[in-house]
């Protein structure tokens, strides 16, 4: 397992420009990731390339620049905002004489810091071990030494092979435990389905304010902070929408609202796979509230990153509408926007001040009535934010 950055450990950040339009936003986000992991960024190295260098990702000249900067600032850690191959990481560490951590390992480390529930810790450990399997060779300088022993490691088995086998065994145990938890979660979902309770999941980019909105609606007191990946473990609470009874004519209107892990651009596939059980809550939801930070200049790219992850986990077709949060930081007023079919497309709120929350509750009541009705017309259009051309909160 890679070594976690010590609190306040001085780090040099490295990000190359391969022609992406959102280079500056990615760099700002990378600094937040580094700080969230406990590192202290002391220098940033950038550069332009048409493609990564096969040996060191950045090229020999840039390696020397990174080393000189690390020496100058007394940094013992180099963080890359890119995914490095095992060979590239090994070559960089040998050339820089320092620990090198790529974007995937950095995000995994933050997840390890944030996980609180038993299931969350299992998911993080699984993702870390699967990432580590490809990098075992980094930790061994005695690969030719044979170690054996009856009942211990097997005659003639190399240390690398032994550790790969032991990691594989642990990965198998973790996957089985997570499958058991997934089955338990499925049973709970079936129970909610039989009771005709609407299941609503909050999704969105990390730090969009999902947990703050969840707390404002449910009074749950879940952990919320202005940091990346403050929430990892799915939390569900019942939410009563009073106007639902009046609109639907049904007795009682309970909604189960779930707060889920935030997404991020280039989310490591290992995390998507490891958090499959948690993300199942999103796939199985009746309705998704896509929470967007209305004050972020990078909001459209963030929205697209969330849409990409939703597509990867099979939740792209789940009905959804956008909740524009943090309008208190913009000139926007609370309100509801509808598409050309009259369906709810966006609701503008501030979870921090409470502005617009009554409109959001009314929107949930309306959606509860529509989704609870028997589906007789298969041509009924889904509730989704499918027209993003007018998505400009500055207007």
Kinemage of the C-alpha trace (Angstrom):
@kinemage 1
@onewidth
@group {chain A} dominant
@subgroup {mainchain}
@vectorlist {calphas} color= white
{ca unk a 1} P 0.000 0.000 0.000
{ca unk a 2} L 1.303 3.450 -0.843
{ca unk a 3} L 2.203 5.704 2.054
{ca unk a 4} L -0.266 8.420 2.887
{ca unk a 5} L 1.023 12.015 2.789
{ca unk a 6} L 1.760 13.177 6.318
{ca unk a 7} L -0.225 16.140 7.596
{ca unk a 8} L 1.356 19.293 6.220
{ca unk a 9} L 3.853 17.350 4.075
{ca unk a 10} L 5.373 19.648 1.482
{ca unk a 11} L 4.506 18.621 -2.058
{ca unk a 12} L 5.247 19.689 -5.618
{ca unk a 13} L 2.210 19.525 -7.914
{ca unk a 14} L 2.627 18.517 -11.547
{ca unk a 15} L 0.062 18.955 -14.325
{ca unk a 16} L 0.654 18.936 -18.067
{ca unk a 17} L -1.528 20.579 -20.680
{ca unk a 18} L -2.505 18.207 -23.483
{ca unk a 19} L -4.871 20.714 -25.073
{ca unk a 20} L -7.862 20.492 -22.725
{ca unk a 21} L -10.065 23.594 -22.471
{ca unk a 22} L -10.451 23.344 -18.685
{ca unk a 23} L -6.753 23.283 -17.768
{ca unk a 24} L -7.001 26.081 -15.166
{ca unk a 25} L -10.073 24.566 -13.492
{ca unk a 26} L -8.388 21.158 -13.328
{ca unk a 27} L -5.339 22.727 -11.711
{ca unk a 28} L -7.436 24.503 -9.071
{ca unk a 29} L -9.264 21.256 -8.322
{ca unk a 30} L -5.946 19.400 -8.101
{ca unk a 31} L -4.729 21.811 -5.419
{ca unk a 32} L -7.891 21.121 -3.429
{ca unk a 33} L -7.321 17.381 -3.794
{ca unk a 34} L -3.764 17.732 -2.488
{ca unk a 35} L -4.894 19.813 0.478
{ca unk a 36} L -7.730 17.355 1.196
{ca unk a 37} L -5.139 14.564 1.404
{ca unk a 38} L -3.187 16.532 3.999
{ca unk a 39} L -0.382 17.772 1.758
{ca unk a 40} L 0.959 21.335 1.644
{ca unk a 41} L 1.466 22.419 -1.990
{ca unk a 42} L 4.642 24.503 -2.184
{ca unk a 43} L 5.199 24.612 -5.949
{ca unk a 44} L 3.354 23.849 -9.166
{ca unk a 45} L 5.048 22.596 -12.323
{ca unk a 46} L 3.127 22.861 -15.586
{ca unk a 47} L 3.984 22.326 -19.219
{ca unk a 48} L 2.575 21.487 -22.634
{ca unk a 49} L 2.970 18.234 -24.497
{ca unk a 50} L 1.207 16.581 -27.409
{ca unk a 51} L 1.331 13.196 -25.635
{ca unk a 52} L 2.860 11.714 -22.468
{ca unk a 53} L 6.459 10.536 -22.456
{ca unk a 54} L 6.498 6.735 -22.350
{ca unk a 55} L 9.297 6.555 -19.770
{ca unk a 56} L 8.623 9.401 -17.328
{ca unk a 57} L 5.317 10.893 -18.575
{ca unk a 58} L 6.793 14.431 -18.500
{ca unk a 59} L 10.130 14.024 -20.299
{ca unk a 60} L 13.703 14.253 -19.016
{ca unk a 61} L 13.890 18.073 -19.035
{ca unk a 62} L 10.723 18.433 -16.991
{ca unk a 63} L 11.966 15.765 -14.559
{ca unk a 64} L 15.009 17.933 -13.833
{ca unk a 65} L 12.746 20.973 -13.332
{ca unk a 66} L 10.597 19.035 -10.869
{ca unk a 67} L 13.651 17.787 -8.965
{ca unk a 68} L 15.152 21.302 -8.738
{ca unk a 69} L 11.852 22.726 -7.479
{ca unk a 70} L 11.490 19.980 -4.881
{ca unk a 71} L 15.057 20.589 -3.683
{ca unk a 72} L 14.465 24.340 -3.498
{ca unk a 73} L 11.261 24.036 -1.435
{ca unk a 74} L 12.273 21.037 0.647
{ca unk a 75} L 9.421 18.914 -0.717
{ca unk a 76} L 9.556 15.170 -0.151
{ca unk a 77} L 6.492 14.379 -2.228
{ca unk a 78} L 5.559 14.870 -5.890
{ca unk a 79} L 1.887 14.684 -6.872
{ca unk a 80} L 0.769 14.175 -10.471
{ca unk a 81} L -2.677 15.182 -11.677
{ca unk a 82} L -2.497 12.330 -14.161
{ca unk a 83} L -2.672 8.565 -14.057
{ca unk a 84} L 0.843 7.103 -14.228
{ca unk a 85} L 1.744 3.622 -15.339
{ca unk a 86} L 3.673 1.485 -12.814
{ca unk a 87} L 6.834 1.844 -14.920
{ca unk a 88} L 6.479 5.642 -15.165
{ca unk a 89} L 5.963 5.940 -11.432
{ca unk a 90} L 8.981 3.743 -10.716
{ca unk a 91} L 11.200 5.687 -13.136
{ca unk a 92} L 10.109 9.020 -11.673
{ca unk a 93} L 10.798 7.921 -8.108
{ca unk a 94} L 14.255 6.722 -9.077
{ca unk a 95} L 15.040 9.980 -10.884
{ca unk a 96} L 13.521 12.331 -8.303
{ca unk a 97} L 14.596 10.366 -5.199
{ca unk a 98} L 11.179 11.114 -3.758
{ca unk a 99} L 7.780 9.496 -3.435
{ca unk a 100} L 5.552 10.016 -6.448
{ca unk a 101} L 1.768 9.701 -6.206
{ca unk a 102} L -0.558 9.904 -9.195
{ca unk a 103} L -4.128 11.175 -9.365
{ca unk a 104} L -5.733 7.769 -8.822
{ca unk a 105} L -3.674 7.019 -5.710
{ca unk a 106} L -4.347 10.522 -4.373
{ca unk a 107} L -8.119 10.141 -4.706
{ca unk a 108} L -7.955 6.667 -3.169
{ca unk a 109} L -6.066 8.139 -0.227
{ca unk a 110} L -8.693 10.829 0.322
{ca unk a 111} L -11.389 8.169 0.211
{ca unk a 112} L -9.476 6.193 2.847
{ca unk a 113} L -9.422 9.287 5.064
{ca unk a 114} L -13.150 9.961 4.643
{ca unk a 115} L -14.648 6.449 4.866
{ca unk a 116} L -16.560 5.968 8.119
{ca unk a 117} L -18.905 3.011 7.699
{ca unk a 118} L -17.804 -0.623 7.587
{ca unk a 119} L -18.963 -0.910 3.987
{ca unk a 120} L -17.189 2.271 2.946
{ca unk a 121} L -13.907 1.067 4.436
{ca unk a 122} L -14.238 -2.276 2.658
{ca unk a 123} L -14.877 -0.519 -0.652
{ca unk a 124} L -11.855 1.748 -0.254
{ca unk a 125} L -9.585 -1.138 0.744
{ca unk a 126} L -10.707 -3.135 -2.289
{ca unk a 127} L -9.962 -0.232 -4.645
{ca unk a 128} L -6.559 0.340 -3.045
{ca unk a 129} L -5.558 -3.313 -3.250
{ca unk a 130} L -6.611 -3.608 -6.878
{ca unk a 131} L -4.590 -0.477 -7.663
{ca unk a 132} L -1.635 -1.870 -5.707
{ca unk a 133} L -1.671 -5.204 -7.571
{ca unk a 134} L -0.195 -3.511 -10.643
{ca unk a 135} L 2.532 -1.830 -8.608
{ca unk a 136} L 3.865 -4.658 -6.483
{ca unk a 137} L 7.196 -4.646 -8.250
{ca unk a 138} L 7.934 -1.161 -6.875
{ca unk a 139} L 8.398 -2.455 -3.359
{ca unk a 140} L 10.727 -5.372 -4.026
{ca unk a 141} L 14.464 -5.427 -4.764
{ca unk a 142} L 14.899 -9.123 -4.024
{ca unk a 143} L 12.737 -10.607 -6.779
{ca unk a 144} L 15.240 -13.361 -7.566
{ca unk a 145} L 15.450 -14.589 -3.998
{ca unk a 146} L 13.601 -17.855 -3.602
{ca unk a 147} L 11.615 -18.405 -0.441
{ca unk a 148} L 9.868 -21.605 0.402
{ca unk a 149} L 8.657 -23.751 3.218
{ca unk a 150} L 6.075 -26.436 3.792
{ca unk a 151} L 2.816 -24.865 4.837
{ca unk a 152} L 4.233 -21.390 4.434
{ca unk a 153} L 4.759 -20.134 0.888
{ca unk a 154} L 5.278 -23.136 -1.315
{ca unk a 155} L 8.660 -24.357 -2.537
{ca unk a 156} L 10.400 -22.055 -4.974
{ca unk a 157} L 7.792 -19.304 -4.916
{ca unk a 158} L 9.148 -15.807 -5.441
{ca unk a 159} L 8.311 -13.089 -2.925
{ca unk a 160} L 6.510 -11.085 -5.615
{ca unk a 161} L 4.339 -14.058 -6.545
{ca unk a 162} L 3.585 -14.676 -2.884
{ca unk a 163} L 2.436 -11.136 -2.267
{ca unk a 164} L 0.354 -11.115 -5.431
{ca unk a 165} L -1.305 -14.330 -4.297
{ca unk a 166} L -1.985 -12.987 -0.802
{ca unk a 167} L -3.391 -9.743 -2.202
{ca unk a 168} L -5.582 -11.720 -4.576
{ca unk a 169} L -6.920 -13.753 -1.670
{ca unk a 170} L -7.720 -10.609 0.325
{ca unk a 171} L -9.417 -9.044 -2.707
{ca unk a 172} L -11.608 -12.139 -3.020
{ca unk a 173} L -12.627 -11.894 0.646
{ca unk a 174} L -13.497 -8.203 0.287
{ca unk a 175} L -15.570 -8.789 -2.842
{ca unk a 176} L -17.569 -11.523 -1.106
{ca unk a 177} L -18.261 -9.300 1.920
{ca unk a 178} L -19.381 -6.484 -0.350
{ca unk a 179} L -21.651 -8.876 -2.262
{ca unk a 180} L -23.290 -9.828 1.043
{ca unk a 181} L -23.838 -6.165 1.911
{ca unk a 182} L -25.211 -5.566 -1.581
{ca unk a 183} L -27.746 -8.374 -1.106
{ca unk a 184} L -28.822 -6.845 2.203
{ca unk a 185} L -29.206 -3.476 0.508
{ca unk a 186} L -31.324 -5.061 -2.231
{ca unk a 187} L -33.643 -6.564 0.393
{ca unk a 188} L -34.134 -3.135 1.965
{ca unk a 189} L -34.874 -1.623 -1.447
{ca unk a 190} L -37.512 -4.297 -2.127
{ca unk a 191} L -39.107 -3.473 1.220
{ca unk a 192} L -39.354 0.175 0.251
{ca unk a 193} L -40.748 -0.769 -3.150
{ca unk a 194} L -43.519 -2.865 -1.592
{ca unk a 195} L -44.505 0.038 0.621
{ca unk a 196} L -44.660 2.343 -2.435
{ca unk a 197} L -42.126 4.759 -0.974
{ca unk a 198} L -40.477 7.024 -3.542
{ca unk a 199} L -36.694 6.628 -3.553
{ca unk a 200} L -34.797 9.839 -4.320
{ca unk a 201} L -30.986 10.094 -4.513
{ca unk a 202} L -28.884 13.226 -4.450
{ca unk a 203} L -26.105 13.094 -7.030
{ca unk a 204} L -23.624 15.676 -8.188
{ca unk a 205} L -20.050 16.828 -8.337
{ca unk a 206} L -18.047 16.682 -5.154
{ca unk a 207} L -18.484 19.780 -2.977
{ca unk a 208} L -21.655 20.860 -4.800
{ca unk a 209} L -23.485 21.026 -1.460
{ca unk a 210} L -25.353 17.701 -1.503
{ca unk a 211} L -24.871 16.962 2.206
{ca unk a 212} L -25.849 20.491 3.194
{ca unk a 213} L -29.008 20.161 1.098
{ca unk a 214} L -29.664 16.701 2.565
{ca unk a 215} L -29.397 18.100 6.098
{ca unk a 216} L -31.595 21.095 5.273
{ca unk a 217} L -34.354 18.832 3.951
{ca unk a 218} L -34.178 15.993 6.493
{ca unk a 219} L -32.528 17.554 9.589
{ca unk a 220} L -30.228 14.507 9.539
{ca unk a 221} L -27.073 16.206 10.779
{ca unk a 222} L -24.842 14.385 8.283
{ca unk a 223} L -21.258 15.555 8.010
{ca unk a 224} L -20.928 18.467 5.603
{ca unk a 225} L -17.829 20.518 4.916
{ca unk a 226} L -16.336 22.755 2.250
{ca unk a 227} L -13.950 20.097 1.010
{ca unk a 228} L -13.738 17.439 -1.667
{ca unk a 229} L -15.317 14.069 -0.874
{ca unk a 230} L -16.673 15.086 2.532
{ca unk a 231} L -19.282 12.333 2.110
{ca unk a 232} L -18.457 8.759 1.096
{ca unk a 233} L -21.032 6.638 2.871
{ca unk a 234} L -24.602 6.650 1.603
{ca unk a 235} L -27.044 7.997 4.185
{ca unk a 236} L -30.817 7.625 3.796
{ca unk a 237} L -33.600 9.369 5.689
{ca unk a 238} L -37.365 9.534 5.319
{ca unk a 239} L -38.740 12.844 4.178
{ca unk a 240} L -42.386 13.774 4.543
{ca unk a 241} L -43.829 16.067 1.879
{ca unk a 242} L -47.158 17.376 3.225
{ca unk a 243} L -48.534 18.775 -0.049
{ca unk a 244} L -48.155 15.344 -1.593
{ca unk a 245} L -51.345 14.154 0.094
{ca unk a 246} L -53.338 17.037 -1.299
{ca unk a 247} L -52.103 16.602 -4.865
{ca unk a 248} L -52.211 12.835 -5.094
{ca unk a 249} L -55.169 12.028 -2.895
{ca unk a 250} L -53.145 9.180 -1.374
{ca unk a 251} L -52.792 8.729 2.369
{ca unk a 252} L -49.271 9.658 3.403
{ca unk a 253} L -46.376 10.703 1.235
{ca unk a 254} L -43.061 9.377 2.444
{ca unk a 255} L -39.929 9.870 0.395
{ca unk a 256} L -36.643 8.119 1.145
{ca unk a 257} L -33.893 10.630 0.373
{ca unk a 258} L -30.311 9.328 0.009
{ca unk a 259} L -27.108 11.345 0.143
{ca unk a 260} L -24.430 9.700 -2.018
{ca unk a 261} L -20.730 10.092 -2.734
{ca unk a 262} L -19.829 13.025 -4.935
{ca unk a 263} L -18.382 12.487 -8.381
{ca unk a 264} L -15.331 14.063 -9.965
{ca unk a 265} L -13.922 14.286 -13.475
{ca unk a 266} L -11.737 11.324 -14.427
{ca unk a 267} L -13.023 9.315 -11.475
{ca unk a 268} L -10.803 6.194 -11.274
{ca unk a 269} L -12.506 3.118 -12.674
{ca unk a 270} L -11.275 1.155 -9.646
{ca unk a 271} L -13.417 3.373 -7.426
{ca unk a 272} L -16.488 3.001 -9.623
{ca unk a 273} L -16.105 -0.779 -9.475
{ca unk a 274} L -15.383 -0.888 -5.731
{ca unk a 275} L -18.289 1.414 -4.874
{ca unk a 276} L -20.695 -0.607 -6.991
{ca unk a 277} L -22.836 -1.539 -3.976
{ca unk a 278} L -23.139 2.078 -2.853
{ca unk a 279} L -23.808 3.335 -6.365
{ca unk a 280} L -26.568 0.745 -6.715
{ca unk a 281} L -28.640 3.097 -4.548
{ca unk a 282} L -28.377 5.620 -7.356
{ca unk a 283} L -29.195 3.149 -10.144
{ca unk a 284} L -32.250 1.817 -8.264
{ca unk a 285} L -33.633 5.263 -7.360
{ca unk a 286} L -36.971 6.457 -8.715
{ca unk a 287} L -35.682 9.997 -9.074
{ca unk a 288} L -32.279 11.715 -9.073
{ca unk a 289} L -31.701 15.262 -7.880
{ca unk a 290} L -28.600 16.420 -9.736
{ca unk a 291} L -27.126 19.043 -7.412
{ca unk a 292} L -25.010 21.657 -9.235
{ca unk a 293} L -22.909 24.416 -7.676
{ca unk a 294} L -24.485 27.490 -9.266
{ca unk a 295} L -21.533 29.661 -8.214
{ca unk a 296} L -18.873 27.512 -9.871
{ca unk a 297} L -17.434 28.851 -13.146
{ca unk a 298} L -16.693 25.215 -14.039
{ca unk a 299} L -20.290 24.062 -13.507
{ca unk a 300} L -20.919 22.838 -17.061
{ca unk a 301} L -17.819 20.640 -17.123
{ca unk a 302} L -18.767 19.326 -13.684
{ca unk a 303} L -22.282 18.540 -14.889
{ca unk a 304} L -20.861 16.626 -17.831
{ca unk a 305} L -18.503 14.673 -15.558
{ca unk a 306} L -21.463 13.597 -13.407
{ca unk a 307} L -23.466 12.621 -16.492
{ca unk a 308} L -20.556 10.479 -17.669
{ca unk a 309} L -20.337 8.590 -14.359
{ca unk a 310} L -24.117 8.111 -14.285
{ca unk a 311} L -23.886 6.576 -17.741
{ca unk a 312} L -21.055 4.265 -16.594
{ca unk a 313} L -23.059 2.892 -13.674
{ca unk a 314} L -26.254 2.502 -15.695
{ca unk a 315} L -28.206 5.366 -14.136
{ca unk a 316} L -28.406 7.677 -17.150
{ca unk a 317} L -32.071 6.794 -17.825
{ca unk a 318} L -33.277 7.373 -14.253
{ca unk a 319} L -35.618 10.430 -14.190
{ca unk a 320} L -33.841 13.491 -12.842
{ca unk a 321} L -33.912 17.231 -12.562
{ca unk a 322} L -31.211 19.716 -11.652
{ca unk a 323} L -31.035 21.517 -8.315
{ca unk a 324} L -29.011 24.713 -8.740
{ca unk a 325} L -27.536 25.124 -5.263
{ca unk a 326} L -25.584 27.990 -3.652
{ca unk a 327} L -27.635 30.701 -5.356
{ca unk a 328} L -26.808 32.892 -2.345
{ca unk a 329} L -23.386 33.327 -3.991
{ca unk a 330} L -24.948 34.436 -7.289
{ca unk a 331} L -27.501 37.050 -8.459
{ca unk a 332} L -30.032 34.261 -9.006
{ca unk a 333} L -33.354 34.202 -7.182
{ca unk a 334} L -35.164 31.043 -6.019
{ca unk a 335} L -37.321 29.584 -8.742
{ca unk a 336} L -38.444 26.644 -10.851
{ca unk a 337} L -37.572 26.209 -14.525
{ca unk a 338} L -39.503 23.872 -16.800
{ca unk a 339} L -38.698 22.366 -20.169
{ca unk a 340} L -40.778 22.663 -23.336
{ca unk a 341} L -42.966 19.741 -22.182
{ca unk a 342} L -43.787 21.399 -18.878
{ca unk a 343} L -41.645 19.034 -16.823
{ca unk a 344} L -39.450 20.350 -14.030
{ca unk a 345} L -35.928 20.915 -15.379
{ca unk a 346} L -34.240 23.009 -12.658
{ca unk a 347} L -35.005 24.289 -9.195
{ca unk a 348} L -32.890 27.156 -7.855
{ca unk a 349} L -32.152 26.976 -4.119
{ca unk a 350} L -29.672 27.779 -1.398
{ca unk a 351} L -29.279 24.925 1.048
{ca unk a 352} L -27.243 27.204 3.297
{ca unk a 353} L -29.872 29.947 3.687
{ca unk a 354} L -32.947 27.828 3.021
{ca unk a 355} L -34.063 29.969 0.077
{ca unk a 356} L -36.117 27.979 -2.418
{ca unk a 357} L -36.393 24.832 -0.307
{ca unk a 358} L -40.178 25.181 -0.253
{ca unk a 359} L -40.101 25.145 -4.062
{ca unk a 360} L -37.938 22.020 -4.005
{ca unk a 361} L -40.353 20.260 -1.645
{ca unk a 362} L -43.232 21.197 -3.961
{ca unk a 363} L -41.259 19.829 -6.909
{ca unk a 364} L -40.701 16.560 -5.030
{ca unk a 365} L -44.428 16.387 -4.290
{ca unk a 366} L -45.236 16.893 -7.960
{ca unk a 367} L -42.737 14.247 -9.020
{ca unk a 368} L -43.966 11.828 -6.370
{ca unk a 369} L -47.464 12.106 -7.792
{ca unk a 370} L -46.280 11.598 -11.393
{ca unk a 371} L -43.946 8.687 -10.655
{ca unk a 372} L -46.408 6.934 -8.357
{ca unk a 373} L -49.123 6.942 -11.023
{ca unk a 374} L -49.414 3.743 -13.091
{ca unk a 375} L -47.261 3.984 -16.209
{ca unk a 376} L -49.780 3.657 -19.015
{ca unk a 377} L -48.286 5.944 -21.598
{ca unk a 378} L -44.801 4.718 -22.494
{ca unk a 379} L -44.295 7.786 -24.664
{ca unk a 380} L -44.373 10.103 -21.638
{ca unk a 381} L -41.082 12.049 -21.785
{ca unk a 382} L -38.602 11.501 -18.933
{ca unk a 383} L -37.947 14.272 -16.475
{ca unk a 384} L -34.396 15.241 -17.241
{ca unk a 385} L -32.194 18.223 -17.780
{ca unk a 386} L -31.796 17.441 -21.472
{ca unk a 387} L -31.503 20.974 -22.786
{ca unk a 388} L -28.249 22.381 -21.475
{ca unk a 389} L -27.904 25.167 -24.025
{ca unk a 390} L -29.578 27.628 -21.651
{ca unk a 391} L -27.703 26.412 -18.573
{ca unk a 392} L -26.006 29.681 -17.645
{ca unk a 393} L -26.574 30.819 -14.066
{ca unk a 394} L -25.113 34.225 -14.838
{ca unk a 395} L -28.158 35.138 -16.866
